[in-house]
Structures are given as C-alpha cells and as structure tokens.
Amino acid sequence: MEGILNGIKAINDQINGFVWGPVMLVFLVSTGIFFSIGTGFFQVRKFGLWISETLLGIFHNKHVHNKKEKGSISQFQAMTTALAGTIGTGNIVGVATAMVAGGPGAVFWMWVSAFFGMMTAFAENVLGSKFRYKNEKGEWVGGAMVYIERGLGWKPLAVAFSVFAILASFGLGNMTQANGISSALHSSFGIPTWAVGIALMLIIALVILGGINRIAAVTEKLVPFMALLYIVGGLVIIGMNYQAVPAAFSAIFQSAFDFRSVGGGIMGYGIARAMRYGIARGIFSNEAGLGSSVMVNSASNVKEPVKQGMWGVFEVFTDTLVVCTISALSILTTGAMSSGKDGAALAMEAFTGGFGSFGSIFLSIAITLFAFSTILGWSYYGERAFEYLFGLKYVGIYKAVFICLTIVGCVAGLELVWDISDTFNGLMAIPNLIGILFLSPHVFRESRSYLERRKRGEIEE
C-alpha cells in the first residue's frame, strides 16, 4: 500500500509541478495581458466606472442589492459569495509561504498577476452571464462548463472542467479549510478537533442545505465583517510600525528584481523564484483564470454581462491588491521575516509582534472566518459542477458527501488528498483558459457595446 501511495504522490507531484509551474503561470498571466490589451486596459482606463459600479454602488445603487428576480441573488450577494470562495487561508498563510519561498519580491509578482488577472476575471464573468440559463427550479446556472459547451460546443472540455471542480471542492475547498479551522481553534483555545468537526459539520449543513439563497444571505453579512476585521487589524499593525513601511516596499521591489546568482548558479535565480511563487500564490488566492467564482457570479440578477464582469475586476482587486498586501506588509513591518518561521507560524509571529498574546487569538479568529467562508463558496461551485454532470435531482448526493467530508478534514491529516486536490484546482485553468480565449470576441464585442450604449445614455442604472 505504501508503494502505491508513493507512486500516486510521484505522479501527482509531476502534474502539480506543471499546473502550478512556469508554463501554466505564463499561460495564465498571458491570458490576462491578452484581455487587458483587447479591452484597452479596462482595469485602468475605466477605473472610475468599475469602482462606481461595484464598491460605491454598494452604497448608492439600489440594483446592487435588489434580488426580486426569481431564481437569482443580488449583485452584492454574488460578490460576497464569490469573495467567500476566494478570500481564504491563502490570503494569510499563502502570502507568508510565498514570501519565505520567493522572498519579499514575491509580493510584487502577486500584484502583477492580480493586475492582469482582473481582466481574466472580467472575461470569465462576462461570458458566464452571457451564456447562462435557468434550470428546472428557475435558478440561473452558469460557469466555465456552461460557456464552454454553449459557446464552443466542446462538451468533453466542459465535462473535464466540472470533474476537476468537484474534486477540488472536496479537498481544497472543504477538507483543507476545515483542517485550518480545527487547527487554529485547537491551538488558541484548546478545543478538541473532533468537537470542532461536529460543530462545523452541523453549521455547514444548516447553511448549504438552504441552497444559494441561504449561502448568499450568510456571506453578505459574514464577508464584509471578516474582511473589515482583518483589514483594520492589519492596518493597525502596519500603523504601529509605520516607520518600517518604506523599507518594506523597498524590500519588495529590490527582491522582485534580484538578478544575483545563488552559489555561482544561474543569474536571476532570485527573480525567477519570486516570480514563480508570487504569481502562483496570487492566482491561488484570487482564482482568476480558474473559472471557479464565475459559477456564483452567474447567479446574480444583473442584466448586463459587462456589469458582472466589473464585479470580477473588483473581486481580484480586493482579494490580492488589498487583503494579500496587508498580510505582506504586516509581516515585513514587524520584522517577522527574520524569525525563520513559515506559513501560519510566520503570520502568527507578525500579529503576535503587533498585538502580543492577543495576536494569536485575533489571527485564529481571522483564519476561522476566512476558511469557513471558503467552504461555503466552494460548496456552491462543486454543487453547480455536479448538477452539470448528473442533473439537478442528484445534487443532494453531492451535498451529503460534502458535509460529511467537513469532519474528516478537521480530524485527519490527509496531506496526499490535499496535494491532489490542489492539482485539480490548477487543472481547472486549462479548459477554462481555452474556453475564454476562443470566446474572446464575445468579450470584446460586449465591452464595446456596453460602453457605447452607456455613452448614449441607454444603460439602465
């Protein structure tokens, strides 16, 4: 048995090295560059527009919160549910891991991946809204598998995406996050992992059995609270160490372009590592190009695909350029990088340095909220992929399995399962990127049409 497991691990390591390796990372970033150029760098040129339609729209646009249309959720709920899936432990632990592996320069390459990834997410959401349809319950159904089949007619590719999404939802979207919750609560409060597992399983069941409307109702309250809590906490730490902020940015930029060789090796080794880990962790965090968040964004009440595309831009911006940056600056300004720690321990070192013993409690709460929201978001992604493959009447099977795996994740150390699910998460990008690139004329056409109609005053606000 050990030999079989070792063989599976070796195969997975090879595949994982490809899907999160240089070739795929270049493919992912190049796709973002392609859509940035094709839309005239919409994320910069129309910054005021998409900020007004998203962040500012939360406060002044009634359509953002309107959910009267049967089978839909509000634009705000779609955004918070999508952010629930993307803002997770990767925003804390993933950032720390990237900085240890690739140096502070990894943060700069996270920014680069997010800058172009905003337009990849834009393209995904435009296509998701354009090709969506309503199922037997009157709910909107969309996602990469839908626009690949309905837009291109390539069902095998759509099936592959759905299989990858389901498997990733069980591991990376559920068990890994549940383990993070149980570990954080056990280390900070001494709660047994099995007790956390039972409680978490019951709460998850209560939410996801209520369908997308209940998931959205929870995330629209949870996500703004948890994001603001962490952002404020991080800004307080950065503010307490404000004198170290210039040095932190200096370290990020110097490390990002470190062409020195290591041990007489190839010049540019430092920049290569910073690029690889920064881009990989940035994409892992915001999921731009993976096609995951499209599934929930397609359920919103929005009538203009481009408007939903702008929510995709905002989600990547918030996830990486705001939350991940705060994590990085908290670590750099407190001097935690010199502690020699990695992952969650490094993040804990930074917050303990800022808040003392309360720092570990604060971070444990943040990790718990982030991971819990990720489980909710991914439960919906997996459910939609399962519905696509097997039909609406069998979705209950998926939900039952998903709920039961929550407690498994809390009490078991399934490293191989998590490694494999990480691979499936990355594999989702292949069919999705192929789909959006071949369907790019639709994205560019919709973008031009929307902007022209808006200029003529024909767009309903």
C-alpha positions in Angstrom: 0.0 0.0 0.0 2.8 2.4 0.9 4.4 1.8 -2.5 1.1 2.6 -4.3 0.7 5.8 -2.3 4.2 6.8 -3.1 3.6 6.2 -6.8 0.4 8.3 -6.7 2.3 11.0 -4.9 5.1 10.9 -7.5 2.6 11.2 -10.4 0.7 14.0 -8.7 3.9 15.9 -8.0 4.7 15.8 -11.7 1.3 17.0 -12.7 1.2 19.6 -9.9 4.6 20.9 -11.0 3.2 21.5 -14.4 -0.2 23.1 -13.5 1.4 25.4 -10.9 4.7 25.6 -12.8 6.3 28.2 -15.2 4.5 27.1 -18.4 1.0 27.4 -16.9 1.8 30.5 -14.9 2.9 32.2 -18.1 -0.3 31.0 -19.8 -2.4 32.4 -17.0 -0.7 35.8 -17.0 -0.5 36.0 -20.8 -4.3 35.5 -20.9 -4.7 38.4 -18.6 -2.4 40.5 -20.7 -4.4 39.5 -23.8 -7.7 40.6 -22.3 -6.1 43.8 -20.9 -4.9 44.8 -24.4 -8.1 43.7 -26.1 -10.2 45.9 -23.8 -7.8 48.8 -23.9 -6.7 48.2 -20.3 -10.2 48.5 -19.0 -9.0 48.0 -15.4 -7.0 51.2 -15.6 -8.9 53.3 -18.2 -12.3 52.6 -16.7 -11.2 52.5 -13.0 -13.7 55.1 -12.0 -16.5 53.2 -13.8 -15.9 49.8 -12.2 -15.3 51.3 -8.8 -18.6 53.3 -9.1 -20.5 50.2 -10.2 -19.1 47.9 -7.5 -17.7 49.4 -4.3 -19.5 52.7 -4.5 -22.6 51.0 -5.9 -23.0 49.1 -2.7 -23.9 52.4 -1.0 -25.9 54.2 -3.7 -27.2 51.8 -6.3 -30.4 50.0 -5.4 -29.9 47.4 -8.2 -26.8 46.1 -6.4 -29.0 44.9 -3.6 -32.2 44.1 -5.5 -33.0 40.4 -5.5 -36.6 40.4 -6.7 -36.0 38.3 -9.8 -36.9 34.7 -9.2 -34.0 32.3 -9.2 -31.4 35.0 -8.7 -29.4 36.6 -6.0 -28.4 40.3 -5.8 -25.2 41.6 -7.3 -23.8 42.3 -3.8 -24.6 38.7 -2.7 -23.0 37.3 -5.7 -19.9 39.3 -5.0 -19.7 38.4 -1.3 -20.3 34.7 -2.1 -17.5 34.8 -4.7 -15.2 36.6 -2.3 -16.2 34.0 0.3 -14.7 31.4 -2.0 -11.5 33.4 -2.8 -10.7 35.1 0.5 -9.4 32.2 2.5 -6.3 31.0 4.3 -4.3 31.6 1.1 -4.6 35.3 1.9 -2.8 34.8 5.2 -0.8 31.5 5.1 -0.3 31.6 1.3 1.2 35.0 1.4 3.6 34.0 4.2 4.6 30.8 2.3 5.2 32.7 -0.9 7.4 35.3 0.8 9.5 32.6 2.5 9.9 30.6 -0.7 10.4 33.6 -3.1 11.4 36.4 -0.8 9.6 39.7 -0.3 9.7 40.2 -4.1 7.0 37.5 -4.4 4.5 40.2 -3.3 5.3 42.4 -6.3 4.6 39.5 -8.7 1.4 38.8 -6.8 0.4 42.4 -7.7 1.4 41.8 -11.3 -0.7 38.6 -11.5 -3.7 40.4 -9.9 -3.4 43.4 -12.3 -3.7 41.3 -15.4 -5.9 38.7 -13.5 -8.6 41.4 -13.1 -9.2 41.3 -16.8 -9.2 37.5 -16.9 -11.9 37.5 -14.2 -13.7 40.2 -16.2 -13.8 38.0 -19.3 -14.9 34.9 -17.3 -17.8 36.8 -15.7 -18.9 38.5 -19.0 -19.1 35.0 -20.6 -20.7 33.5 -17.5 -23.6 36.0 -17.7 -23.9 35.8 -21.4 -24.3 32.0 -21.8 -26.1 31.2 -18.5 -29.5 29.5 -18.4 -32.2 28.7 -15.9 -32.7 25.2 -14.5 -35.9 23.4 -13.5 -36.0 25.4 -10.2 -35.8 28.7 -12.1 -32.2 29.3 -10.8 -29.6 30.8 -13.0 -26.8 28.3 -13.9 -23.5 29.5 -15.4 -19.8 28.8 -15.2 -16.9 27.7 -17.3 -18.6 24.4 -18.2 -21.6 26.3 -19.5 -19.9 28.7 -21.7 -17.5 26.1 -23.0 -20.4 23.9 -24.1 -23.0 26.5 -25.1 -20.4 28.9 -26.6 -18.0 26.5 -28.2 -19.9 23.2 -28.3 -16.9 21.4 -26.7 -18.7 19.2 -24.2 -15.7 16.9 -23.3 -13.8 20.0 -22.2 -16.7 21.2 -20.2 -17.0 17.8 -18.5 -13.3 17.8 -17.7 -13.7 21.2 -16.0 -16.6 20.0 -14.0 -14.8 16.9 -12.8 -11.8 18.9 -11.7 -14.1 21.4 -9.9 -15.9 18.8 -7.9 -12.7 17.1 -6.8 -11.1 20.4 -5.9 -14.2 21.4 -3.9 -14.0 18.3 -1.7 -10.3 18.7 -0.9 -9.1 22.3 -1.3 -12.5 23.9 -0.9 -13.6 21.8 2.1 -11.2 19.5 4.0 -8.1 21.8 3.8 -10.2 24.7 5.1 -11.8 22.6 7.8 -8.4 21.4 9.0 -7.3 25.1 9.1 -10.2 25.9 11.3 -9.8 23.0 13.7 -6.0 23.6 14.0 -6.5 27.3 14.7 -9.2 26.8 17.3 -7.3 23.9 19.0 -4.0 25.8 19.2 -5.6 29.0 20.5 -8.4 27.8 22.7 -7.7 24.1 23.2 -10.9 22.9 21.6 -10.7 19.2 20.5 -10.5 18.8 16.7 -13.4 16.3 16.8 -15.6 18.8 18.6 -14.8 21.5 16.1 -15.6 19.0 13.3 -19.0 18.1 14.6 -20.0 21.8 15.2 -18.6 22.8 11.8 -20.4 20.0 10.0 -23.7 21.0 11.6 -23.3 24.7 10.7 -22.2 23.9 7.2 -25.2 21.6 6.7 -27.6 24.2 8.0 -26.3 26.7 5.5 -25.7 24.8 2.3 -28.9 22.7 2.5 -30.8 26.0 2.2 -29.4 26.5 -1.3 -27.8 29.5 -2.9 -30.2 32.0 -1.3 -29.2 30.9 2.2 -25.5 30.8 1.3 -25.8 34.3 -0.1 -27.7 35.5 2.9 -24.9 34.3 5.2 -22.0 35.6 3.0 -23.4 39.0 2.6 -23.2 39.5 6.3 -20.1 37.4 7.0 -17.7 38.5 4.3 -17.8 42.3 4.8 -17.4 41.7 8.6 -14.5 39.3 8.3 -12.7 41.4 5.6 -13.0 44.6 7.5 -12.0 42.9 10.8 -8.8 41.6 9.2 -8.1 44.8 7.2 -8.4 47.0 10.2 -6.3 44.6 12.3 -3.6 44.5 9.7 -3.7 48.3 9.2 -3.3 48.8 13.0 -0.2 46.7 13.0 1.2 48.5 9.9 0.4 51.8 11.6 2.2 50.8 14.8 5.3 50.1 12.6 4.8 52.9 10.1 8.5 53.8 10.1 9.2 50.4 8.6 6.8 50.8 5.7 9.3 52.5 3.3 11.8 49.7 4.0 9.1 47.1 3.4 8.3 48.4 0.0 12.0 48.8 -0.8 12.5 45.1 0.1 9.6 44.1 -2.1 10.9 45.9 -5.2 14.5 45.0 -4.7 13.8 41.4 -4.2 11.4 41.3 -7.2 14.3 42.3 -9.5 17.1 40.4 -7.7 19.4 39.2 -10.6 22.0 37.9 -8.3 23.0 34.3 -8.7 23.0 31.8 -5.8 26.1 29.7 -5.1 27.6 30.5 -8.5 24.4 29.4 -10.3 22.3 31.0 -13.0 21.9 34.7 -12.8 18.4 35.8 -12.0 17.7 32.8 -9.7 16.2 35.2 -7.1 13.8 36.9 -9.6 12.8 33.5 -11.0 11.7 32.2 -7.6 10.0 35.5 -6.7 8.0 35.4 -10.0 7.1 31.7 -9.7 5.9 31.8 -6.1 4.4 35.3 -6.2 2.3 34.6 -9.4 1.3 31.1 -8.3 0.2 32.2 -4.8 -1.6 35.3 -6.3 -3.6 33.2 -8.7 -4.2 30.5 -6.0 -5.6 33.3 -3.8 -7.8 35.3 -6.3 -8.6 32.3 -8.6 -8.5 34.5 -11.7 -8.3 32.1 -14.6 -9.5 29.0 -12.7 -13.2 29.7 -13.6 -14.5 29.0 -10.1 -16.2 32.2 -9.0 -18.0 32.5 -12.3 -20.5 29.9 -11.1 -21.8 32.1 -8.4 -21.4 35.4 -10.3 -23.7 33.9 -13.0 -26.5 33.6 -10.4 -26.8 37.4 -9.9 -29.8 39.4 -11.1 -27.5 41.5 -13.4 -28.8 42.1 -16.9 -25.7 43.4 -18.5 -22.8 40.9 -18.7 -20.2 43.7 -18.6 -21.6 44.9 -15.2 -21.0 41.4 -13.8 -17.5 41.5 -15.4 -16.8 44.6 -13.4 -17.6 42.7 -10.2 -14.9 40.2 -11.2 -12.4 43.0 -11.5 -13.3 44.3 -8.1 -13.1 40.8 -6.5 -9.5 40.2 -7.7 -8.6 43.8 -6.7 -9.9 43.2 -3.2 -8.6 39.8 -2.7 -5.0 40.4 -3.8 -4.2 44.1 -4.0 -5.9 44.8 -0.7 -6.1 41.7 1.6 -2.9 40.0 0.5 -0.9 43.3 0.6 -2.0 43.9 4.1 -0.8 40.4 5.1 2.6 41.0 3.4 3.1 44.4 5.0 2.1 43.1 8.4 4.9 40.5 8.2 7.5 42.9 6.7 6.9 45.9 9.0 7.1 43.8 12.2 10.3 42.1 11.2 8.7 38.6 11.4 10.6 37.5 8.3 13.8 37.2 10.4 12.1 34.7 12.7 12.8 31.8 10.4 9.2 30.6 10.6 6.9 29.7 7.7 3.2 29.6 6.8 0.7 30.1 9.6 3.5 30.3 12.2 5.1 33.3 10.3 1.7 35.1 10.1 1.2 34.4 13.8 4.6 35.8 14.6 3.7 39.1 12.8 0.4 39.5 14.6 1.8 38.5 18.0 4.5 41.1 17.4 1.8 43.7 16.9 -0.8 42.7 19.4 1.1 40.5 21.9 -0.7 37.4 23.1 -4.0 38.7 21.7 -2.4 38.5 18.2 -2.6 34.7 18.1 -6.3 34.8 19.1 -7.0 37.5 16.5 -5.3 35.5 13.7 -7.0 32.3 14.8 -10.4 34.1 14.5 -9.4 35.5 11.1 -8.3 32.1 9.8 -11.5 30.5 11.1 -13.8 33.1 9.4 -11.8 33.1 6.1 -11.7 29.3 6.0 -15.4 29.0 6.9 -16.4 31.4 4.1 -14.3 29.5 1.6 -16.1 26.3 2.5 -19.4 28.0 1.8 -18.3 29.4 -1.5 -16.7 26.2 -2.8 -19.8 24.1 -1.7 -21.7 26.1 -4.4 -19.0 25.7 -7.0 -19.0 21.9 -6.6 -22.8 21.8 -6.5 -23.1 23.6 -9.8 -20.4 21.3 -11.4 -22.2 18.2 -10.0 -25.5 19.5 -11.4 -24.0 20.0 -14.8 -22.7 16.4 -14.9 -25.6 14.5 -13.2 -28.6 16.7 -13.2 -30.4 18.7 -10.5 -32.2 15.8 -8.8 -28.9 14.2 -7.7 -27.4 17.3 -6.2 -28.4 16.1 -2.7 -25.8 13.3 -3.0 -23.1 15.9 -3.6 -24.2 18.0 -0.6 -24.3 14.9 1.7 -20.7 13.9 0.8 -19.5 17.5 1.1 -21.0 17.9 4.6 -19.5 14.6 5.8 -16.1 15.4 4.5 -16.0 18.5 6.7 -15.5 16.5 9.8 -12.9 14.3 8.1 -10.9 17.4 7.3 -11.0 18.5 10.9 -9.6 15.3 12.4 -7.5 13.7 9.7 -4.1 14.6 8.2 -4.8 13.8 4.6 -1.8 15.5 3.0 -1.8 13.5 -0.1 -5.6 14.2 -0.6 -4.9 17.9 -0.2 -2.0 17.8 -2.6 -4.1 16.0 -5.2 -7.0 18.5 -4.8 -4.5 21.4 -5.2 -3.6 19.8 -8.6 -7.2 19.5 -9.6 -7.7 23.2 -8.6 -4.9 24.1 -11.0 -6.2 21.8 -13.7 -9.4 23.8 -13.8 -7.5 26.5 -15.5 -6.7 24.5 -18.7 -10.2 24.1 -20.0 -11.3 27.5 -18.7 -8.5 29.4 -20.3 -9.0 27.6 -23.6 -12.7 28.5 -23.4 -12.3 32.2 -22.7 -9.6 32.7 -25.3 -11.7 31.1 -28.1 -14.7 33.1 -26.9 -12.8 36.4 -26.5 -14.6 38.0 -29.5 -17.8 37.9 -27.4 -16.0 39.6 -24.5 -14.6 42.4 -26.7 -17.9 42.9 -28.5 -19.9 43.0 -25.3 -17.5 45.5 -23.8 -17.6 47.9 -26.8 -21.4 47.7 -27.0 -21.8 48.4 -23.3 -19.5 51.4 -23.3 -21.1 52.8 -26.5 -24.6 52.4 -25.1 -23.6 53.8 -21.8 -22.2 56.9 -23.6 -25.5 57.3 -25.4 -27.4 57.0 -22.0 -29.1 53.8 -23.0 -27.9 51.8 -20.0 -30.3 51.4 -17.1 -28.6 52.4 -13.8 
